[in-house]
């Protein structure tokens, strides 16, 4: 296949060999590793054509000089090219990537084992500038074009982008025609895939919230800088997981602190994954099923799909914090309760949820020297038809004064005007709202946070101007989200970015009054010493899971040697209560920056 300068197609190889020069086109118009390599030839008629010769997984040859001409980099011949062959040996397949140097041929081999009926199948990493790329037969099936037989009888294939189609787009001043699934000329590297995903998701959240969101560029270097900086400042070692639910398989990209990235493809269809996710969430969030453990089967299946394929890399890199950017349909998954058969995920890692890296303020700030502005209501005016929250007065009075310095406003004082008036004071880096929050289907105007005097719609959050001065943490202690609705998910996952705060702590379903009281008081206790917010949440969840936080003899028993809290008569009358079931703790999610 060849591409004329005018965008038309004609037979490859037009022109004489002496007239040809190699051209590398990358996403930024420069010759680099991972670029698309074309052959450019000039004909006597003046028509220039470009024919595909391979993909640039090869490293750039620093010994060969190049000359930049506009948006193209012209590399004098000879220059390294890459050929990709799919060979079958016995019962296994190999992707053979050959990258000859100027003086001698050189090749790198990536092995692919046959795909089993269950579990991920992967190749060993082929190192690129963007980190190792691991391929499996399911990726080949989705991402490779129609094979062509070479002279020696082997099958030569050209990988293509994971997307179903690539629309016509411009690279510099060169017009690249639309490329279909069967004829794509390059497969995205993990970093390129993350960048493309971030752009797509940014538009998705902008459409939902009805405004422009600040997006920063994401590069391999910026990811490395962010994760290594957090490690240096806090001692935690984070990694970021992007999860795509494709029609026939899951695709997962793991971004590590050293700048490397790992790609996995797991043979599980989108329909199946979303169905299991819904079963799992519904089993955990239903109070009448508290004595059952039927959530464990889907919890284990989801663990096998999402975490198990990455376990060797997570352990080898000593990762202790996982930050997820999830595909539509998975953004309200209670990740803390994923189960490996022996342990919940929260027993191994601090956890966080981000809409995308480009929409997340990942700068670290210590909140331990700040104050909290705590507001809430135990009952509401009749016109709002809201259930009472009898534990809220104890929740607020315990957090402000007993655990954390700050100010509090209860019931009639819980107004939008009071929030706007107080939050302008820079010492309030934490805002705690003990009230109903509802993430409903439809646009952002359908979801709200209940104040005493009004419902603050989600699309009005930016009116609070919580980014100036910067609020580090917004806590919503009694909210709920519609299960399986992608619009409601956008409101939940985009809460921090749209509110203008670094992080938000919110619940996926309305947890019981006493469960919320236990979790929230324990969270603030742990926040006094935890290195990051997500670790404070994890310790609070573990305290509940282990039975260290519970209701006993009319008291809320807390972890360690912390003083037990006497319960109001209404709550004490409910009797002793064990809070170890995931229903009580798995709903709470750190959204946005986990640190």
C-alpha positions in Angstrom: 0.0 0.0 0.0 1.3 3.5 -0.8 0.0 6.9 0.1 0.5 9.8 -2.3 1.3 13.2 -1.1 -2.3 14.2 -2.0 -3.8 11.5 0.1 -4.6 9.0 -2.7 -3.5 5.4 -2.7 -1.4 3.7 -5.4 0.8 0.6 -5.7 3.8 0.4 -3.4 7.3 0.6 -4.7 6.7 3.3 -7.3 10.0 5.0 -8.4 13.5 3.7 -8.5 15.4 2.5 -5.4 17.8 5.3 -5.7 15.1 7.8 -5.5 13.6 6.6 -2.2 14.3 8.0 1.3 12.9 6.7 4.6 10.5 8.9 6.5 9.5 8.4 10.1 6.3 10.0 11.3 5.6 10.1 15.0 2.6 11.7 16.8 4.6 14.8 17.4 6.2 14.9 13.9 9.7 13.8 15.0 11.8 10.7 14.3 11.6 8.6 17.5 11.1 5.1 18.8 7.6 3.9 18.3 7.0 6.0 15.1 5.4 4.9 11.9 8.0 4.2 9.2 7.2 5.0 5.6 9.1 5.0 2.3 9.0 8.1 0.3 9.8 8.1 -3.4 9.9 10.8 -6.1 8.8 9.9 -9.7 9.7 11.6 -12.9 6.1 13.0 -13.1 6.7 14.8 -9.8 4.3 12.5 -7.9 5.5 11.4 -4.4 4.3 8.2 -2.9 4.9 6.6 0.5 4.7 2.9 1.1 4.4 1.2 4.5 7.4 -1.0 5.4 6.8 -1.7 9.1 6.3 -0.2 12.5 8.8 1.5 14.6 9.1 -0.5 17.8 12.8 -0.3 17.2 15.0 2.1 19.2 16.1 5.2 17.3 19.6 4.9 15.8 21.6 7.6 17.4 24.5 7.0 15.0 22.4 8.0 12.0 21.8 11.7 11.6 18.4 13.0 10.5 17.2 16.2 9.0 13.9 17.7 10.0 11.8 19.0 7.2 8.6 20.6 8.4 6.6 18.0 10.3 8.7 15.1 8.9 12.1 13.8 9.8 14.0 12.5 6.8 16.4 9.8 7.7 19.1 9.1 5.2 19.3 5.5 4.0 20.3 3.1 5.3 18.3 3.5 8.5 16.8 0.9 10.8 13.4 -0.5 9.9 11.3 -3.1 11.7 9.6 -6.1 10.2 7.1 -8.1 12.2 6.4 -11.8 11.5 4.0 -14.2 13.2 5.6 -17.7 13.2 4.1 -21.0 14.3 6.5 -23.5 15.9 4.8 -26.7 17.1 1.9 -25.6 19.3 3.2 -22.1 20.1 3.3 -18.8 18.3 6.0 -16.2 18.2 5.9 -12.5 17.3 9.3 -11.9 15.8 10.3 -8.3 15.6 13.5 -7.7 13.6 15.3 -4.4 13.8 18.5 -4.5 11.8 21.2 -2.0 12.7 23.2 -0.1 10.0 26.1 -2.5 10.2 24.6 -5.8 11.2 21.1 -7.3 11.6 19.6 -7.5 15.1 16.4 -9.0 16.3 14.3 -9.2 19.4 11.9 -12.0 20.0 8.6 -12.0 21.9 7.1 -15.4 22.7 3.3 -15.9 22.8 1.9 -19.1 24.2 -1.4 -20.5 23.1 -4.4 -18.9 24.8 -6.0 -21.1 27.5 -9.7 -21.3 28.3 -9.3 -19.0 31.3 -6.7 -16.6 32.7 -4.5 -14.2 30.8 -2.0 -15.2 28.2 1.0 -12.9 27.7 4.2 -12.6 25.9 7.5 -11.6 27.6 8.0 -7.8 27.3 9.5 -6.3 24.2 11.3 -3.2 25.6 10.4 0.0 23.9 11.0 3.6 24.9 7.5 3.6 26.4 8.2 0.5 28.5 7.6 -3.2 27.9 4.6 -4.2 25.7 3.1 -7.6 26.4 1.0 -9.2 23.7 -1.3 -12.2 23.7 -3.2 -14.1 20.9 -6.4 -12.3 21.8 -4.6 -9.0 21.1 -3.3 -10.4 17.8 -6.8 -11.4 16.8 -8.2 -7.9 17.5 -5.2 -5.8 16.4 -3.4 -7.5 13.5 -4.3 -7.0 9.9 -4.8 -9.7 7.3 -1.6 -11.7 7.1 0.5 -11.8 3.9 2.7 -14.7 3.0 6.4 -13.8 2.7 9.0 -15.3 0.3 10.1 -18.0 2.9 6.5 -19.1 3.6 6.2 -17.4 7.0 3.3 -15.2 7.8 4.1 -11.5 8.0 1.6 -9.3 9.9 1.4 -5.6 10.7 0.0 -4.7 14.1 -2.7 -2.1 14.3 -4.2 0.2 16.9 -6.5 -1.4 19.5 -9.3 1.0 18.4 -11.8 -0.3 16.0 -11.0 2.4 13.5 -8.7 5.4 13.2 -10.4 8.4 11.7 -8.6 10.6 9.2 -6.4 13.0 11.1 -3.5 15.4 10.5 0.1 14.8 11.6 1.7 18.1 11.1 1.0 19.1 7.5 0.6 15.5 6.3 -2.9 14.1 5.9 -3.2 10.5 7.0 -6.2 8.8 5.4 -8.7 6.8 7.5 -7.3 3.4 8.5 -9.7 0.5 9.0 -9.3 -2.3 11.5 -7.9 -4.6 8.9 -5.3 -2.3 7.5 -4.0 -0.2 10.4 -0.2 0.4 10.2 0.7 0.7 13.9 -0.3 -0.5 17.3 -0.4 2.1 20.1 2.2 1.8 22.8 0.8 1.7 26.4 1.7 5.4 26.9 0.0 6.4 23.6 -3.0 4.4 24.6 -3.2 6.2 27.9 -2.9 9.6 26.2 -5.6 8.7 23.7 -7.8 7.4 26.5 -7.4 10.5 28.6 -8.4 12.8 25.7 -11.5 10.7 25.1 -12.5 10.6 28.7 -11.8 14.3 29.2 -14.4 15.0 26.5 -16.8 12.5 28.2 -16.6 14.3 31.5 -16.8 17.7 29.9 -20.1 16.7 28.2 -21.5 15.4 31.4 -20.6 18.5 33.5 -21.3 20.9 30.7 -18.0 22.9 30.8 -14.3 22.9 30.0 -12.1 20.9 32.4 -8.4 21.6 32.9 -6.4 18.8 31.4 -2.7 18.5 31.6 -0.5 16.6 29.2 0.5 13.1 30.2 3.9 11.7 29.1 6.1 8.8 30.2 8.3 11.3 31.9 5.4 13.1 33.7 4.1 9.8 35.0 7.6 8.8 36.3 8.1 12.2 37.9 4.7 12.0 39.7 5.0 8.5 41.0 8.7 8.9 42.1 8.0 12.2 43.7 5.1 10.7 45.8 7.4 7.8 46.8 10.2 10.3 47.8 7.9 12.5 49.8 5.6 9.9 51.5 7.4 6.6 51.4 4.5 4.9 49.6 5.1 3.2 46.3 2.1 3.8 43.9 1.2 2.4 40.5 -1.6 3.4 38.2 -3.9 1.0 36.4 -5.9 1.8 33.3 -8.7 -0.7 32.5 -10.5 -1.0 29.1 -13.4 -3.3 28.7 -13.3 -4.2 25.0 -16.0 -6.3 23.2 -14.1 -9.6 23.6 -11.3 -8.9 26.1 -10.1 -6.7 28.9 -7.0 -4.5 28.3 -5.0 -3.3 31.3 -2.1 -0.9 31.4 0.0 -0.8 34.5 2.2 2.4 34.9 5.1 1.9 37.3 7.2 4.4 39.3 10.3 3.7 37.3 8.6 4.9 34.1 8.0 1.4 32.7 4.6 0.3 31.6 3.1 -3.2 31.3 0.2 -4.2 29.0 -2.0 -7.2 29.6 -4.9 -8.6 27.6 -7.4 -10.8 29.5 -9.9 -13.0 27.5 -13.2 -11.8 29.1 -15.9 -10.0 27.1 -17.2 -6.6 28.1 -20.7 -8.0 28.5 -19.5 -10.7 30.9 -17.3 -8.4 32.9 -20.0 -5.8 33.4 -22.5 -8.5 34.4 -20.2 -10.0 37.0 -19.4 -6.4 38.3 -23.1 -5.7 38.7 -23.7 -9.0 40.6 -20.8 -8.3 42.9 -21.9 -4.7 43.7 -25.5 -5.7 44.3 -24.5 -8.6 46.5 -22.4 -6.3 48.8 -24.6 -3.3 49.0 -27.9 -5.1 49.9 -28.4 -4.9 53.7 -30.7 -8.0 53.8 -27.7 -10.1 52.5 -25.4 -9.2 55.4 -25.3 -12.8 56.7 -24.4 -14.2 53.3 -21.0 -14.5 51.5 -22.4 -14.8 48.0 -20.4 -11.7 47.0 -17.2 -13.7 47.2 -17.6 -15.7 44.0 -17.9 -12.6 41.7 -15.3 -10.8 43.9 -12.8 -13.6 43.1 -13.6 -13.6 39.4 -13.0 -9.9 39.2 -9.8 -10.3 41.1 -8.6 -12.9 38.6 -9.4 -10.6 35.7 -8.1 -7.3 37.0 -5.4 -8.0 39.6 -4.0 -11.5 39.2 -2.4 -10.9 35.7 -0.4 -8.0 37.2 0.5 -9.7 40.5 4.1 -10.6 39.5 4.9 -7.0 38.5 3.2 -5.5 41.6 5.2 -7.7 43.9 8.5 -7.3 42.0 8.1 -3.5 42.2 6.9 -3.6 45.9 3.8 -1.6 45.0 1.6 -0.7 48.0 -0.9 1.8 46.4 -3.1 1.2 43.4 -4.8 4.0 41.5 -7.5 2.9 39.1 -8.8 4.7 36.0 -11.7 2.5 35.0 -13.7 2.1 31.8 -17.4 3.0 31.6 -19.5 0.5 33.6 -16.7 -0.2 36.1 -16.3 3.2 37.7 -18.5 2.3 40.7 -16.9 -1.0 41.4 -16.2 -1.4 45.2 -12.5 -2.2 44.6 -11.6 -2.6 48.2 -13.7 -5.8 48.4 -12.1 -7.7 45.4 -11.1 -11.0 46.8 -8.2 -13.4 46.0 -9.7 -16.3 48.0 -7.9 -15.4 51.2 -7.6 -11.6 51.4 -9.5 -8.6 50.2 -7.7 -6.2 48.0 -7.7 -3.5 50.7 -5.6 -5.8 52.9 -2.8 -5.5 50.3 -3.0 -2.0 48.9 -4.2 1.5 49.5 -6.7 2.2 46.7 -7.9 5.2 44.7 -10.1 6.1 41.7 -9.3 8.8 39.2 -11.2 9.9 36.1 -7.9 10.0 34.2 -4.4 11.2 34.9 -4.8 14.3 32.8 -7.8 15.4 34.9 -6.2 14.7 38.2 -4.1 17.1 40.3 -1.4 14.7 41.5 0.7 17.2 43.4 1.2 16.1 47.0 0.2 18.3 49.9 0.3 17.3 53.6 -3.2 18.0 55.2 -2.1 17.3 58.8 -1.6 21.0 59.6 -4.9 22.1 58.2 -8.4 22.5 59.7 -11.7 20.9 58.8 -15.0 22.7 58.1 -17.6 20.2 59.1 -21.3 20.6 58.2 -24.3 18.4 58.2 -27.9 17.7 59.3 -29.6 15.0 61.3 -33.0 15.9 59.9 -34.2 18.1 57.0 -37.2 20.3 56.1 -40.2 18.2 55.1 -40.3 19.7 51.6 -37.1 17.8 50.7 -38.5 14.4 51.8 -35.1 13.1 53.1 -34.6 10.4 55.7 -33.1 11.6 59.0 -29.4 10.9 59.8 -29.5 10.5 63.6 -25.7 9.8 63.9 -24.6 13.1 62.2 -24.4 15.3 65.4 -22.1 12.7 67.1 -20.1 12.3 63.8 -19.5 16.1 63.5 -18.8 16.7 67.2 -16.3 13.8 67.3 -14.4 14.9 64.2 -14.2 18.6 65.2 -12.7 19.0 68.6 -12.0 15.4 69.7 -9.9 14.4 66.6 -9.3 17.3 64.3 -9.3 21.1 64.7 -11.9 23.1 62.8 -15.4 24.5 62.9 -18.8 22.9 62.6 -22.4 23.9 61.5 -25.4 21.6 62.2 -29.0 21.5 60.9 -30.3 25.1 60.4 -26.7 26.4 60.2 -25.9 23.9 57.4 -26.5 26.4 54.6 -24.9 27.1 51.3 -24.2 30.7 52.4 -22.3 29.5 55.5 -20.2 27.2 53.4 -19.3 29.9 50.9 -18.6 32.3 53.6 -16.3 30.1 55.7 -14.5 28.2 52.9 -12.7 31.4 51.8 -10.5 31.1 54.9 -7.4 29.3 53.8 -6.9 27.1 56.9 -9.9 25.0 55.9 -8.2 22.5 53.6 -10.8 19.8 54.4 -14.6 20.2 54.0 -16.7 17.5 55.5 -20.4 17.3 54.5 -22.5 14.8 56.6 -25.6 14.8 54.4 -27.4 13.0 51.6 -25.7 13.0 48.2 -27.3 11.4 45.3 -25.7 10.5 42.0 -28.6 9.8 39.6 -28.9 8.8 36.0 -29.0 11.6 33.4 -27.1 14.8 33.4 -25.2 16.4 36.2 -28.3 18.5 37.0 -30.1 15.3 38.2 -27.5 14.6 40.9 -27.2 16.7 44.1 -25.8 17.3 47.6 -28.5 18.1 50.1 -28.0 21.3 52.3 -30.5 22.4 54.9 -31.9 25.1 52.7 -31.3 23.8 49.1 -30.2 21.0 46.9 -26.8 21.8 45.3 -26.9 20.3 41.9 -23.7 18.6 40.7 -23.3 21.0 37.8 -23.3 23.9 40.3 -20.3 22.6 42.3 -17.9 24.9 40.5 -19.8 27.9 42.0 -18.2 27.0 45.4 -14.7 27.8 43.9 -13.1 25.2 46.0 -9.9 25.5 44.1 -9.2 29.0 45.3 -8.0 28.8 48.0 -7.3 25.1 47.3 -9.3 22.5 49.2 -7.3 19.3 49.6 -10.2 17.0 50.6 -14.0 17.0 50.2 -15.8 14.4 52.2 -19.4 13.3 51.5 -20.3 10.9 54.3 -23.8 9.7 53.3 -24.2 9.5 49.5 -25.3 6.8 47.1 -24.8 6.1 43.4 -27.1 4.3 40.9 -25.6 0.9 40.1 -24.6 0.2 36.5 -25.6 3.6 35.1 -22.8 5.2 33.2 -24.1 8.8 33.6 -24.3 8.4 37.4 -20.8 6.9 37.3 -19.4 10.0 35.6 -20.8 12.2 38.4 -19.2 10.0 41.1 -15.8 9.5 39.3 -15.6 13.2 38.3 -16.6 14.6 41.7 -13.1 15.8 42.7 -12.2 17.3 39.3 -15.5 19.2 38.9 -15.6 20.4 42.5 -12.1 21.7 42.1 -10.7 19.7 45.0 -7.6 17.5 45.0 -9.4 14.5 46.5 -12.9 13.5 47.4 -14.0 10.8 49.8 -17.5 9.5 49.0 -19.6 6.3 49.4 -21.0 4.3 46.5 -24.1 3.4 48.5 -25.8 4.7 51.6 -24.1 2.8 54.4 -26.0 2.6 57.7 -25.8 5.5 60.1 -23.7 3.7 62.6 -21.5 2.2 59.8 -20.8 5.7 58.5 -20.1 7.0 62.0 -17.6 4.2 62.6 -15.8 4.7 59.3 -15.6 8.5 59.4 -14.4 8.8 63.0 -11.8 6.2 62.3 -10.7 7.8 59.1 -9.9 11.1 60.7 -8.1 9.4 63.5 -5.9 7.6 61.0 -5.4 10.7 58.9 -3.4 12.3 61.7 -0.6 9.8 61.1 -1.1 8.2 57.7 1.4 9.3 54.9 -1.4 9.7 52.3 -5.3 10.0 52.4 -5.8 6.6 50.7 -3.8 4.9 53.4 -5.9 6.6 56.1 -9.0 5.2 54.4 -7.4 1.8 54.2 -6.6 1.7 57.9 -10.1 2.7 58.8 -11.5 0.0 56.5 -9.2 -2.6 58.0 -10.2 -1.6 61.5 -13.8 -2.3 60.6 -13.0 -5.5 58.8 -11.0 -6.8 61.8 -13.8 -6.0 64.3 -11.8 -3.3 66.0 -14.5 -0.7 65.3 -17.9 -2.0 66.4 -21.1 -1.2 68.4 -21.1 -2.8 71.8 -23.1 -2.1 75.0 -24.3 1.3 73.7 -20.9 2.5 72.7 -19.0 2.9 69.4 -15.8 1.0 70.2 -12.8 2.4 68.3 -9.4 1.0 67.3 -6.4 1.0 69.6 -6.8 2.8 72.9 -9.1 5.5 71.5 -11.9 6.3 73.8 -15.3 4.6 73.1 -18.1 7.0 72.1 -21.4 6.8 73.9 -24.2 6.4 71.3 -27.5 8.4 71.3 -30.4 6.4 72.7 -31.9 5.9 69.2 -28.7 4.2 68.0 -27.9 2.3 71.2 -31.4 0.7 71.0 -30.3 -1.1 67.9 -28.0 -3.4 70.0 -24.5 -4.7 69.4 -23.4 -4.7 65.8 -20.4 -6.2 64.0 -19.2 -3.9 61.2 -16.8 -6.3 59.5 -19.0 -7.1 56.4 -17.9 -5.2 53.2 -21.3 -3.6 53.2 -20.1 -1.3 56.0 -16.7 -0.3 54.6 -16.2 -1.2 50.9 -18.5 1.6 49.6 -16.1 4.4 50.7 -13.8 5.5 47.8 -11.0 8.0 47.5 -11.6 9.8 44.3 -9.0 12.0 42.6 -5.5 12.2 44.1 -5.1 9.4 46.6 -2.3 11.4 48.3 
